[in-house]
Amino acid sequence: MPTPDDIWQDADLPTRRLAGLALNPATPQDVLLHLLAEAPLAVRMVLCRDRVLPSAVVDAVIAHPDHRTRSFFARNPHADPAQRARLLHDPHWFVQAHLAQGPGLDYDGPPLPDDAIVHMLNSYEQEHLGSSFFRQFSVGLRRSMHTHPDPKVRAWGVGWEWTWLPAETRAALLTDPDDEVRSRAQRHLRGEDPVWVESVLPDRPCHGRTDILMHRALSRAVVDGVLSAPAGPQDRSMIAGNPTLPPDVVRLLAADPDPEVRAEIAGRTDLGPAERRTLAADPVPDVRRALARHPELGLAERQALAADPDPGVRLAVSVHPAWSEEERAGIDYAVPLDGPFLFRPEPLTPPDPEAVRRDALSGHPMLRRNAARVHTLPADLVARLAVDDDPGVRVLLAQTHPDAPAALLLRSFLEYTGHERDRLLTRPHFPTDGLAGYADDEDPAVRALAARDPEVPPAAVERLTRDPDPAVRAAFARHPNLVPSRLAELLDDEELVHHAAANPALPAPAIRALASACTGSADGE
């Protein structure tokens, strides 16, 4: 079966022109319905996947006889999830699998309705609930899975942070009236039985061995085997972070010749004072950096690390919670300004509001960056951090908060050129007015911003359809101020036809004339 990329690569110029019409906001509804019924598969793919659709067109998509066409809508990131959920009972497994997969791993839009997720868990084949399925869960559902009234939901929730579940929740799952829930809970509990863990430990390097050595309860025989005859070079560093490691082995590995092992040990909360003192003087900066975050560091240890010759160590210890703001300000640390500043989904455990406010008001940029990542940051703190003097704080707030103001979004895009920069363009308040002034910027991504401004002069629009950068050319091919003669040229341009046909300046008669070329040729195959 061809992939979406294959489908698009095989599309000829007339098909791509029709695909542009499918995206055009000026295309009348009856023309969209005609394209949906008669156009090649590449056109239907673009129509169903890449835009918001009128409700009548959604109705026609849901009833479309071709399962591939329906599957494109199942993954449409622009559609209301409630509309996508209308495919919940689709008879074809391919549509069901795409609905469960959703728009993809990078999707961070609104989730599917909770009742749709519950239906999928009860009715869909396990193999169709893919790796991005959880992206479509609401935070509320994720937080309540362990106690949900539906046993299928509880069964899925058993594996969700089992180690961190409250004792009463774990006990309830272990005695759950549903067989599958009890069975899954008991399997997780077995991971806390060193005898059982030893019986299933693979004797060669693999994912299963890695998981056991890092996270499961280890018997003394397993630990001694790793120390005397490891199956792979990473075995010792794997057990170094395991919370069940015996104290004498913690002390032993604190002096291991491998700095990676010592760094793992330095991050343990059960380190004794002697080990902390030894690791604080370790010749490898990475080890000292790991130790600098230890919650039990005494004042003398923190002071020594605060004067460390390595800037990374000083930065790591500067955010230690034991410092007062005055003490923290006295540390010679430097905060990196080059990111990456990335979006993170809302965590299952809500942050402590007092801790968030304390971080937001801190003089330390790294702590303010922590606050800027909070999805539920109060409005007064959003306003404060939106004008913060640290670029990381501003960009993280812009990437994360649903009410990030327009001025912040624009400033962040202009200043930040790192990974996920383009995600800022998808934020709900990204501005359009006043962007024409960037039409001559040396950064092509900034030049392309000008295409969002309805006031760009026609001469500039035409010039920028010939820009050296393909993304700039594509953006201005869609601009409604493009002069008609140039727009007509681009409708026959191999590269830009798709974008030109999506230009809302196309008159309705021209749109209908172009759409009449749709012959219903089988799926472009």
C-alpha positions as CSV (number, residue, x, y, z in Angstrom):
1,M,0.0,0.0,0.0
2,P,1.5,3.4,-1.0
3,T,2.5,5.8,1.8
4,P,1.2,9.4,1.8
5,D,4.6,10.5,0.5
6,D,4.3,7.9,-2.3
7,I,0.9,9.2,-3.2
8,W,2.0,12.8,-3.4
9,Q,5.2,12.0,-5.3
10,D,3.2,10.2,-7.9
11,A,0.7,13.1,-8.4
12,D,1.1,15.0,-11.7
13,L,0.6,18.7,-12.2
14,P,-3.2,18.7,-12.8
15,T,-3.6,16.6,-9.7
16,R,-1.5,18.9,-7.6
17,R,-3.5,21.8,-8.9
18,L,-6.7,20.1,-7.8
19,A,-5.0,19.5,-4.4
20,G,-4.4,23.2,-4.1
21,L,-8.1,23.9,-4.7
22,A,-8.9,21.4,-2.0
23,L,-7.0,23.6,0.4
24,N,-8.2,26.9,-0.9
25,P,-10.4,28.7,1.7
26,A,-12.3,30.3,-1.1
27,T,-13.3,27.0,-2.7
28,P,-17.1,26.7,-2.5
29,Q,-18.5,23.8,-0.5
30,D,-20.1,22.2,-3.5
31,V,-16.7,22.1,-5.3
32,L,-15.1,20.5,-2.2
33,L,-17.8,17.9,-2.3
34,H,-17.1,17.3,-6.0
35,L,-13.4,16.9,-5.4
36,L,-14.1,14.5,-2.5
37,A,-16.3,12.4,-4.8
38,E,-14.4,12.5,-8.0
39,A,-10.8,13.6,-7.6
40,P,-7.7,11.3,-7.4
41,L,-6.5,9.9,-4.1
42,A,-3.8,12.6,-3.7
43,V,-6.4,15.3,-3.8
44,R,-8.7,13.5,-1.3
45,M,-5.6,13.0,0.9
46,V,-4.9,16.7,1.1
47,L,-8.6,17.7,1.4
48,C,-9.2,15.3,4.3
49,R,-5.9,15.6,6.1
50,D,-4.6,19.1,5.8
51,R,-7.4,21.6,6.5
52,V,-10.5,22.4,8.6
53,L,-13.6,21.2,6.7
54,P,-17.2,22.5,6.6
55,S,-19.6,20.2,8.5
56,A,-21.3,19.0,5.3
57,V,-18.0,17.9,3.9
58,V,-17.2,16.1,7.1
59,D,-20.5,14.3,6.8
60,A,-19.5,13.2,3.2
61,V,-16.0,12.1,4.4
62,I,-17.5,9.9,7.1
63,A,-19.7,8.3,4.5
64,H,-17.1,8.0,1.8
65,P,-16.8,4.5,0.3
66,D,-13.0,4.6,0.1
67,H,-11.4,3.6,3.5
68,R,-8.1,5.4,2.6
69,T,-10.0,8.6,2.2
70,R,-11.6,8.2,5.6
71,S,-8.3,7.3,7.2
72,F,-6.8,10.6,6.1
73,F,-9.5,12.4,8.0
74,A,-8.9,10.2,11.0
75,R,-5.4,11.7,11.3
76,N,-6.3,15.3,10.5
77,P,-4.7,17.6,13.2
78,H,-6.9,20.5,12.2
79,A,-10.2,18.8,12.7
80,D,-12.1,18.9,16.0
81,P,-11.4,15.6,17.7
82,A,-15.1,15.1,18.2
83,Q,-15.4,15.1,14.4
84,R,-12.6,12.6,14.0
85,A,-14.3,10.5,16.7
86,R,-17.2,10.0,14.3
87,L,-15.0,7.4,12.7
88,L,-14.9,5.4,15.9
89,H,-17.2,2.6,14.6
90,D,-15.7,2.6,11.1
91,P,-15.9,-1.0,9.7
92,H,-12.4,-1.0,8.3
93,W,-9.4,-1.8,10.5
94,F,-7.2,0.6,8.6
95,V,-9.4,3.6,9.6
96,Q,-9.6,2.4,13.2
97,A,-5.8,2.1,13.3
98,H,-5.3,5.6,11.9
99,L,-7.9,7.0,14.3
100,A,-6.0,5.4,17.2
101,Q,-2.7,6.6,15.9
102,G,-4.0,10.1,15.5
103,P,-2.1,13.0,13.9
104,G,1.2,11.6,15.1
105,L,3.9,11.7,17.7
106,D,4.4,15.4,17.5
107,Y,0.6,16.1,18.0
108,D,-0.1,18.3,21.0
109,G,-3.6,19.5,20.2
110,P,-6.9,18.7,22.0
111,P,-7.4,15.0,22.8
112,L,-10.1,12.7,21.6
113,P,-13.2,12.5,23.9
114,D,-12.7,10.2,26.8
115,D,-15.6,8.0,25.9
116,A,-14.0,7.4,22.5
117,I,-10.8,6.3,24.1
118,V,-12.7,4.0,26.4
119,H,-14.4,2.5,23.4
120,M,-11.1,1.9,21.6
121,L,-9.6,0.2,24.7
122,N,-12.6,-2.2,24.8
123,S,-13.1,-2.8,21.1
124,Y,-10.0,-2.3,19.0
125,E,-7.3,-4.8,18.3
126,Q,-4.2,-4.3,20.5
127,E,-2.0,-4.1,17.5
128,H,-4.0,-1.1,16.2
129,L,-3.4,1.0,19.4
130,G,0.0,2.3,18.3
131,S,2.8,4.3,19.9
132,S,1.1,7.7,19.6
133,F,-2.2,6.5,20.9
134,F,-1.5,8.0,24.4
135,R,-1.1,11.4,22.7
136,Q,-4.9,11.4,22.3
137,F,-5.7,10.9,26.0
138,S,-6.9,13.8,28.0
139,V,-4.8,14.6,31.1
140,G,-7.8,14.0,33.2
141,L,-8.2,10.5,31.8
142,R,-4.6,9.7,32.2
143,R,-4.7,10.7,35.9
144,S,-7.7,8.6,36.6
145,M,-6.9,5.5,34.7
146,H,-5.9,3.5,37.8
147,T,-9.3,4.0,39.4
148,H,-11.5,4.3,36.3
149,P,-14.9,2.4,36.5
150,D,-14.1,0.6,33.2
151,P,-11.8,-2.4,33.8
152,K,-10.1,-2.1,30.4
153,V,-9.1,1.4,31.3
154,R,-7.8,0.3,34.7
155,A,-5.9,-2.5,33.0
156,W,-4.1,-0.1,30.7
157,G,-3.5,2.2,33.6
158,V,-1.7,-0.5,35.7
159,G,1.5,0.0,33.8
160,W,1.4,3.8,34.1
161,E,4.0,4.7,36.7
162,W,3.4,1.6,38.8
163,T,6.4,2.3,41.0
164,W,5.0,5.8,41.9
165,L,1.4,4.8,42.6
166,P,0.2,5.2,46.2
167,A,0.2,2.0,48.2
168,E,-3.6,2.0,48.5
169,T,-4.0,2.3,44.7
170,R,-1.6,-0.6,44.1
171,A,-3.3,-2.7,46.7
172,A,-6.7,-2.0,45.1
173,L,-5.3,-3.0,41.7
174,L,-3.9,-6.2,43.1
175,T,-7.3,-7.2,44.4
176,D,-9.3,-5.8,41.5
177,P,-12.5,-7.8,40.7
178,D,-11.4,-7.9,37.0
179,D,-9.0,-10.8,36.1
180,E,-7.0,-8.8,33.6
181,V,-6.4,-5.9,35.9
182,R,-5.3,-8.2,38.7
183,S,-3.0,-10.2,36.4
184,R,-1.3,-7.0,35.1
185,A,-0.8,-5.7,38.6
186,Q,0.6,-9.0,39.7
187,R,3.0,-9.0,36.8
188,H,4.3,-5.6,37.8
189,L,4.6,-6.7,41.4
190,R,6.7,-9.6,40.3
191,G,9.3,-7.0,39.2
192,E,9.8,-6.3,42.9
193,D,10.6,-10.0,43.7
194,P,14.4,-10.5,43.3
195,V,14.0,-14.3,42.9
196,W,11.5,-14.0,40.0
197,V,13.6,-11.2,38.4
198,E,16.7,-13.4,38.5
199,S,14.8,-16.2,36.9
200,V,13.9,-14.1,33.8
201,L,17.0,-12.0,33.4
202,P,18.4,-12.5,29.9
203,D,22.0,-13.5,29.8
204,R,22.9,-11.2,26.8
205,P,22.6,-7.5,26.2
206,C,19.0,-6.6,25.1
207,H,16.2,-4.3,26.0
208,G,14.8,-6.8,28.5
209,R,18.1,-7.0,30.4
210,T,18.5,-3.3,30.4
211,D,15.0,-2.8,31.9
212,I,15.7,-5.3,34.6
213,L,19.1,-4.0,35.6
214,M,17.9,-0.5,35.7
215,H,14.5,-0.8,37.3
216,R,13.7,-4.2,38.8
217,A,14.5,-5.7,42.2
218,L,18.0,-7.3,42.0
219,S,19.1,-10.3,43.9
220,R,22.6,-10.4,45.4
221,A,23.4,-13.1,42.8
222,V,22.5,-10.9,39.9
223,V,24.5,-8.0,41.3
224,D,27.5,-10.1,42.0
225,G,27.2,-11.6,38.5
226,V,27.2,-8.1,36.9
227,L,30.3,-7.1,39.0
228,S,32.3,-10.3,38.2
229,A,31.1,-11.3,34.7
230,P,29.0,-8.6,33.0
231,A,27.1,-9.5,29.8
232,G,27.9,-6.1,28.3
233,P,30.1,-3.0,29.0
234,Q,27.0,-1.0,30.2
235,D,25.9,-3.5,32.9
236,R,27.6,-1.7,35.8
237,S,26.3,1.7,34.8
238,M,22.8,0.2,34.5
239,I,22.7,-1.2,38.0
240,A,24.3,1.9,39.4
241,G,21.0,3.7,39.3
242,N,18.9,0.8,40.4
243,P,17.1,1.7,43.7
244,T,17.5,-1.8,45.1
245,L,21.3,-1.8,44.9
246,P,22.9,-2.9,48.2
247,P,24.7,-0.2,50.2
248,D,28.0,-1.9,50.1
249,V,27.8,-2.1,46.2
250,V,26.8,1.6,46.2
251,R,30.1,2.3,48.1
252,L,32.0,0.1,45.8
253,L,30.7,1.6,42.6
254,A,31.3,5.1,43.9
255,A,35.0,4.4,43.3
256,D,34.5,2.5,40.0
257,P,37.1,3.3,37.3
258,D,34.4,4.1,34.8
259,P,33.3,7.7,35.1
260,E,29.9,6.8,33.6
261,V,29.3,4.4,36.5
262,R,30.4,7.0,39.1
263,A,28.1,9.6,37.5
264,E,25.1,7.3,37.9
265,I,26.1,6.6,41.5
266,A,26.4,10.3,42.1
267,G,22.8,10.8,41.3
268,R,21.5,8.4,44.0
269,T,19.7,9.8,46.9
270,D,21.0,7.0,49.3
271,L,24.7,8.1,49.1
272,G,26.5,8.3,52.4
273,P,28.5,11.4,53.5
274,A,31.8,9.6,52.7
275,E,30.8,8.8,49.2
276,R,29.5,12.3,48.6
277,R,32.8,13.8,49.7
278,T,34.7,11.5,47.4
279,L,32.5,12.2,44.4
280,A,32.6,15.9,45.1
281,A,36.3,15.8,44.4
282,D,36.0,13.5,41.4
283,P,38.4,14.5,38.6
284,V,35.6,14.2,36.0
285,P,33.2,17.2,35.8
286,D,30.2,15.1,34.7
287,V,30.4,13.2,38.0
288,R,30.5,16.4,40.0
289,R,27.6,17.8,38.0
290,A,25.5,14.7,38.8
291,L,26.4,15.1,42.5
292,A,25.5,18.8,42.5
293,R,21.8,18.0,42.3
294,H,21.9,15.7,45.3
295,P,19.1,16.7,47.8
296,E,21.2,15.9,50.9
297,L,24.2,18.0,50.1
298,G,25.4,19.9,53.2
299,L,26.4,23.5,53.2
300,A,30.2,22.8,52.9
301,E,29.6,20.4,50.0
302,R,27.4,22.9,48.2
303,Q,29.9,25.7,48.8
304,A,32.8,23.6,47.4
305,L,30.7,22.8,44.3
306,A,29.7,26.4,43.9
307,A,33.4,27.3,43.6
308,D,34.1,24.4,41.2
309,P,36.4,25.3,38.2
310,D,33.9,23.7,35.8
311,P,31.0,26.1,34.8
312,G,28.6,23.2,34.3
313,V,29.1,22.1,37.9
314,R,28.5,25.6,39.2
315,L,25.4,25.9,37.1
316,A,24.1,22.5,38.4
317,V,24.6,23.3,42.0
318,S,23.2,26.9,41.6
319,V,19.7,25.5,41.3
320,H,19.9,23.4,44.5
321,P,16.8,24.0,46.6
322,A,18.7,24.5,49.8
323,W,20.1,27.9,48.7
324,S,18.4,31.1,49.6
325,E,18.0,33.6,46.7
326,E,20.8,35.7,48.1
327,E,23.2,32.7,48.3
328,R,22.2,31.6,44.8
329,A,22.9,35.0,43.5
330,G,26.5,34.8,44.8
331,I,27.4,31.8,42.6
332,D,29.3,32.5,39.5
333,Y,27.1,30.5,37.0
334,A,26.4,31.0,33.3
335,V,23.1,29.9,31.8
336,P,23.3,28.6,28.2
337,L,21.2,30.7,25.8
338,D,21.2,28.4,22.7
339,G,18.5,26.0,23.9
340,P,17.0,23.8,22.7
341,F,13.8,25.2,24.1
342,L,11.2,22.5,23.5
343,F,7.5,21.9,24.3
344,R,6.7,19.3,26.9
345,P,3.3,17.7,27.4
346,E,1.4,18.5,30.6
347,P,2.7,16.1,33.4
348,L,0.5,13.6,35.1
349,T,1.3,15.0,38.5
350,P,0.2,18.6,38.8
351,P,3.0,20.9,40.0
352,D,2.9,22.5,43.4
353,P,1.5,26.0,42.8
354,E,3.6,27.5,45.6
355,A,6.8,25.9,44.1
356,V,5.8,27.2,40.7
357,R,5.4,30.7,42.0
358,R,8.6,30.6,43.9
359,D,10.5,29.5,40.7
360,A,8.8,32.2,38.6
361,L,9.9,34.9,41.0
362,S,13.4,33.5,41.4
363,G,16.4,35.5,40.2
364,H,17.8,32.3,38.6
365,P,16.8,31.9,34.9
366,M,16.8,28.1,35.1
367,L,14.2,28.1,37.8
368,R,12.1,30.6,35.9
369,R,12.4,28.4,32.9
370,N,11.0,25.6,35.0
371,A,8.0,27.8,35.7
372,A,7.6,28.8,32.1
373,R,7.0,25.1,31.2
374,V,3.9,24.9,33.4
375,H,0.8,24.7,31.2
376,T,-1.5,26.1,34.0
377,L,0.7,29.1,34.9
378,P,-1.5,31.9,36.4
379,A,-2.1,35.0,34.3
380,D,0.0,37.3,36.4
381,L,3.0,35.0,36.1
382,V,2.4,34.6,32.3
383,A,2.5,38.4,32.0
384,R,5.7,38.6,34.1
385,L,7.6,35.9,32.3
386,A,6.5,37.1,28.9
387,V,8.9,40.1,29.3
388,D,11.6,38.2,31.1
389,D,15.1,39.1,30.3
390,D,16.1,35.5,29.6
391,P,15.3,34.2,26.1
392,G,14.9,30.7,27.3
393,V,12.2,31.7,29.7
394,R,10.4,33.6,27.0
395,V,10.6,30.9,24.3
396,L,9.6,28.1,26.7
397,L,6.5,30.2,27.8
398,A,5.7,30.8,24.1
399,Q,6.0,27.1,23.3
400,T,4.0,25.9,26.2
401,H,1.3,28.2,27.5
402,P,-2.0,28.3,25.6
403,D,-2.4,32.0,26.3
404,A,1.0,33.1,25.3
405,P,0.6,36.7,24.0
406,A,1.1,37.6,20.3
407,A,4.0,39.9,21.0
408,L,5.8,37.2,22.9
409,L,5.2,34.6,20.1
410,L,6.6,36.9,17.4
411,R,9.6,38.0,19.5
412,S,10.4,34.3,20.3
413,F,10.2,33.3,16.6
414,L,12.5,36.2,15.6
415,E,15.1,35.4,18.3
416,Y,15.0,31.6,18.5
417,T,16.4,29.6,15.6
418,G,16.7,26.2,17.4
419,H,14.7,23.0,17.2
420,E,10.9,23.3,17.1
421,R,11.0,26.9,16.1
422,D,8.2,26.4,13.6
423,R,6.0,25.1,16.4
424,L,5.6,28.8,17.5
425,L,3.8,29.5,14.3
426,T,1.0,27.1,15.3
427,R,0.2,28.8,18.6
428,P,-3.3,30.3,18.7
429,H,-2.3,34.0,19.1
430,F,0.6,34.2,16.6
431,P,0.1,37.7,15.0
432,T,-0.5,38.6,11.3
433,D,-0.6,42.4,11.3
434,G,2.6,44.3,10.9
435,L,4.6,41.4,9.5
436,A,5.1,43.0,6.0
437,G,8.1,44.8,7.3
438,Y,10.0,41.5,7.4
439,A,9.7,40.8,3.7
440,D,13.4,41.6,3.1
441,D,14.8,39.9,6.2
442,E,18.0,37.9,5.6
443,D,16.5,34.9,7.4
444,P,14.2,33.1,4.9
445,A,12.0,31.8,7.8
446,V,11.4,35.4,8.8
447,R,10.8,36.6,5.2
448,A,8.1,33.9,5.0
449,L,6.4,35.4,8.0
450,A,5.5,38.4,5.9
451,A,3.1,36.2,3.8
452,R,0.9,36.1,6.9
453,D,0.3,39.9,6.7
454,P,-2.7,40.9,4.4
455,E,-1.1,44.3,3.7
456,V,2.0,43.2,1.8
457,P,2.2,45.3,-1.4
458,P,1.4,43.3,-4.6
459,A,4.8,44.1,-6.1
460,A,6.6,42.6,-3.0
461,V,4.4,39.5,-3.2
462,E,5.2,38.9,-6.8
463,R,8.9,39.5,-6.2
464,L,8.9,37.0,-3.3
465,T,7.3,34.3,-5.4
466,R,10.8,34.3,-7.1
467,D,12.7,34.2,-3.8
468,P,15.8,31.9,-3.6
469,D,14.2,30.0,-0.7
470,P,11.5,27.5,-1.7
471,A,9.5,27.9,1.5
472,V,9.3,31.7,0.9
473,R,8.2,31.1,-2.7
474,A,5.5,28.7,-1.6
475,A,4.2,31.1,1.1
476,F,3.8,34.0,-1.3
477,A,2.3,31.9,-4.0
478,R,-0.7,31.7,-1.6
479,H,-0.9,35.4,-0.8
480,P,-4.1,37.0,-1.9
481,N,-2.3,40.2,-3.1
482,L,-0.5,38.2,-5.8
483,V,-1.1,40.0,-9.1
484,P,-3.5,37.9,-11.3
485,S,-1.0,37.5,-14.2
486,R,1.6,36.0,-11.9
487,L,-1.0,33.8,-10.2
488,A,-2.0,32.5,-13.6
489,E,1.6,31.7,-14.4
490,L,2.0,29.7,-11.2
491,L,-1.0,27.6,-11.9
492,D,1.1,25.9,-14.5
493,D,4.3,25.9,-12.5
494,E,5.6,22.4,-11.6
495,E,6.9,23.6,-8.2
496,L,4.3,26.1,-7.1
497,V,1.0,25.0,-8.7
498,H,-0.2,23.4,-5.4
499,H,0.3,26.6,-3.5
500,A,-1.0,28.9,-6.3
501,A,-4.2,26.9,-6.5
502,A,-4.7,27.4,-2.8
503,N,-4.6,31.2,-3.2
504,P,-7.9,32.7,-1.9
505,A,-7.7,35.4,-4.5
506,L,-8.7,32.9,-7.2
507,P,-12.2,34.0,-8.4
508,A,-15.0,31.5,-7.9
509,P,-15.5,31.0,-11.7
510,A,-11.8,30.2,-12.1
511,I,-12.0,27.7,-9.2
512,R,-15.0,26.0,-10.8
513,A,-13.3,25.9,-14.2
514,L,-10.2,24.3,-12.7
515,A,-12.2,21.8,-10.7
516,S,-14.2,20.8,-13.8
517,A,-10.9,19.2,-15.0
518,C,-11.5,16.6,-12.3
519,T,-12.4,13.4,-14.3
520,G,-12.6,10.9,-11.5
521,S,-9.7,8.9,-12.8
522,A,-9.5,6.0,-10.4
523,D,-7.3,7.0,-7.5
524,G,-4.5,8.4,-9.6
525,E,-3.3,4.8,-10.1
